[in-house]
Amino acid sequence: MADIQARAGAQPDRTRGVRSIVIGVLVALLAPLGGFLGGTMVGSSGSGDDLDPLFLWLFVGMVIGGIGGVVAIMGALRWNRANHGSR
């Protein structure tokens, strides 16, 4: 039993980071769309001196999408290290 656990622990996990890649890409793609949708549902204020809610919602969606892109890149780096470390 201990021999099986030792062999399983010695093998690298080749799927490390794949979940982060998928979640990061989905967030990076859907957050700006959600921000645009939220901004269009709120509507425009109509005055030129106020901060437009459409801009605010889209900006927040872009920031969240950027964070998702960073998560996807970090997951890709983790996956790359897990696959190239065993060579």
C-alpha positions in Angstrom: 0.0 0.0 0.0 2.8 2.4 0.9 4.5 1.5 -2.4 1.5 2.6 -4.5 1.2 5.9 -2.6 5.0 6.5 -3.0 4.7 6.0 -6.8 1.6 8.2 -7.0 3.3 11.0 -5.1 6.4 10.8 -7.3 4.5 11.4 -10.6 3.8 15.0 -11.4 0.3 16.2 -11.9 0.1 17.1 -15.6 -3.3 18.8 -15.3 -2.2 21.4 -12.8 -3.3 24.8 -14.0 -5.9 23.6 -16.5 -8.8 24.6 -14.3 -7.3 28.1 -13.8 -6.9 28.5 -17.5 -10.5 27.6 -18.2 -11.9 29.7 -15.4 -9.6 32.7 -16.3 -10.5 32.6 -20.0 -14.3 32.4 -19.2 -14.1 35.3 -16.8 -11.9 37.3 -19.3 -14.5 36.8 -22.0 -17.7 37.2 -20.1 -16.9 40.0 -17.7 -16.7 42.8 -20.3 -19.9 41.5 -21.9 -21.6 41.5 -18.5 -20.3 45.0 -17.8 -21.7 46.2 -21.1 -25.1 44.5 -20.4 -25.3 46.0 -16.9 -24.4 49.4 -18.3 -27.1 49.3 -21.0 -29.7 48.1 -18.4 -28.9 51.0 -16.1 -28.9 53.4 -19.0 -27.3 56.8 -19.6 -27.6 59.7 -17.2 -28.1 62.2 -20.0 -26.0 64.9 -18.5 -22.5 65.5 -19.8 -20.8 66.4 -16.5 -21.7 63.2 -14.6 -19.8 59.9 -14.9 -21.8 57.8 -17.3 -23.1 54.5 -15.8 -22.4 52.7 -19.1 -18.8 53.7 -18.9 -18.6 52.8 -15.2 -20.1 49.3 -15.7 -18.0 48.6 -18.8 -14.8 49.8 -17.0 -15.5 47.5 -14.0 -16.2 44.6 -16.4 -12.9 45.3 -18.2 -11.0 45.3 -14.9 -12.6 42.0 -13.8 -11.9 40.6 -17.3 -8.2 41.7 -16.9 -8.0 39.9 -13.6 -9.4 36.8 -15.4 -6.8 37.1 -18.0 -4.0 37.2 -15.4 -5.5 34.1 -13.7 -5.5 32.3 -17.1 -1.9 33.3 -17.7 -0.8 32.1 -14.3 -2.6 28.8 -14.8 -0.8 28.4 -18.2 2.5 29.0 -16.5 1.7 26.5 -13.8 0.6 24.0 -16.4 3.8 24.6 -18.4 6.0 24.2 -15.3 4.2 20.9 -14.4 4.7 19.5 -17.9 8.3 20.6 -18.5 9.5 19.7 -15.0 9.3 16.0 -15.6 11.6 15.9 -18.7 
